[in-house]
Amino acid sequence: MLILTGFTLINSLIPVDKSIEILVTIIGFFLLLFYFFSKQRLISIHSNGGKAIELITQNMSDSEIDEFFNTLQIAKEERMLLLNNNQ
């Protein structure tokens, strides 16, 4: 996308051969497709001073991710209540 933007800016200032314009447009299009098909959905959970837990959620729907977060939040609240009651 950045390549296409830069080329468009240069092309508006300096006339460029049509074949180069088509080539750069095709390259930019493939880079854009590569970006969209290679990005991953990732959940990263960090504790204070602990190592991060990373979960790839590529095959999960948005509702499943929401359900996971709700379950995680409930478990955290229950753990905090348990720790406070033991003191």
N, C-alpha and C positions, 0 to 999 in steps of 0.2 A: 504494500500500500504506500509505503514511504517512497519506494522507487518510482511508482506511478506519479505521485505528487511532485517529486523532484523533477521528473522528466517533463511533466506538464508545465511546470514553471519555466524550465529551460527552453522548452519548445515555444512558449509564448514570447520569449525574449529573442531567441535565435532560431531562424528557420532550420529544420533538420530534415534529412532525406526521409521519404515516406516509408521505405523498407525498414529503417532503423526504428522509426516510430512504431511500426507494427510489431517488430521483434521485442522491443522493450515492453509493449503492452501485453504480449503473450507471456513473457517472463514474469511480469508483475501479476498477471492473472494466476499463473501456476503457483507463485509464492503465496498468494492470498489463499488459494485452495489448500496448500500445504499447511498453512497456519490454522485454518479452521478444522482440518481433519487430524491434526497432530496435538492439539491442546487437550489437556486432561482436566477433569473436575476433581478437585482434591480438597479433603477436609483435613485440617491440621489442628490438633489439640495440644496445647502447651500447659504444663503446670509450672508453678514457681520453682525454678531451678532444675526442673526435670527435663528429660529428653522428650521431644515432640513425638506424638503419635500421628502418623499420616495415613489417611484412608483414601484410596482412589474410588471415586463414586461414579465412574463412567457408566455402569450398567444400572444405576439406581435412578428412580424417578424422583421428581421434586417432593412428592408427598412422602416417599420413603425416607428421604433426607430429613424432612421436617419431623417425621416420627422418630427418627434416630436422635435428633437434637432434643426433642421433648423428653424422651426416655433418659437421655444423658443428664438433662437438667434435673429431672425428678430424682435420679440416683444420687446426684451431687447434693441436693437438698436433704435427702434422707441421711446421707453420710454426715453432713454438717450437724443435723439434729442429734444423731447418735453421739458424735463427738462432744457436743455441748451438754448432753444429758449425763455423760460419764464424768464430767468435771465437777 
